[in-house]
């Protein structure tokens, strides 16, 4: 079982702590047998119980020792973005990273990772409200205020609040595969996959009509990925004009209809590569990418490796 440690310090915001605790440690999600060995680790003076927000105390038998030994160390948020994080936590994160741990931050937790120096020379994400301050306090960090998360492999930073769900599902997808991540997303009633580069904040008013949601047309398109789909097809199903659909789509998702469809087709191809032995040309057909050559081109651009290499690497990692 991969070990996952969540660092808790006094005054830490509650939401970003609750989300990973629920996702990684909740028995109701029916996880696979080799699910994470979760440890909530209190960092601070011995004998003191950290408070999460103004209401909740965090009682746990685990501390720095368990955090340093974990395979993945997650910093949910910083208690004070204007102050310095605890020296003990900074030292523990550096030690954990040196010994090979993956280090992850949610929301303002990026300030803690920046204090360790692990983000120097790298792009990082945080809550859009803190992006300017993070860049000001840590000029060696390339802060991207728009994206949901940035994954460098050994270090991952995520945006704030509910984007924490996206980061957690991304980690599960990397560790256990698309099928497990999708199943868990359904139980959480959350989007199965929002790419890290998707906009974290869309400046848009609430719709005037209750039926203005794009959910029905997105669901309709997702069930027809193997068939040719155009903006006109989606607009026709949504009973609107193509121009209006594009405008509504961008306001709601920060992307275009065809970019969204392409990301869904790549996600479908990834799931098939992980869970079946279908040949690449069949995967391409089912995912709606047409030919094996087209799949290779788009999959490699999105994932960084060709489909065959992705399948081989994924299965080798699962066996290990």
PyMOL commands that set and color helices and strands:
alter all, ss='L'
color gray80, all
select helices_A, chain A and resi 14-25+27-29+64-69+87-98+109-116+128-137+163-176+178-188+215-222+231-237+242-253+257-275+280-287+292-303+307-319
alter helices_A, ss='H'
color red, helices_A
select strands_A, chain A and resi 3-8+37-42+50-52+56-58+72-75+102-105+123-124+142-143+149-151+155-158
alter strands_A, ss='S'
color yellow, strands_A
deselect
rebuild
show_as cartoon
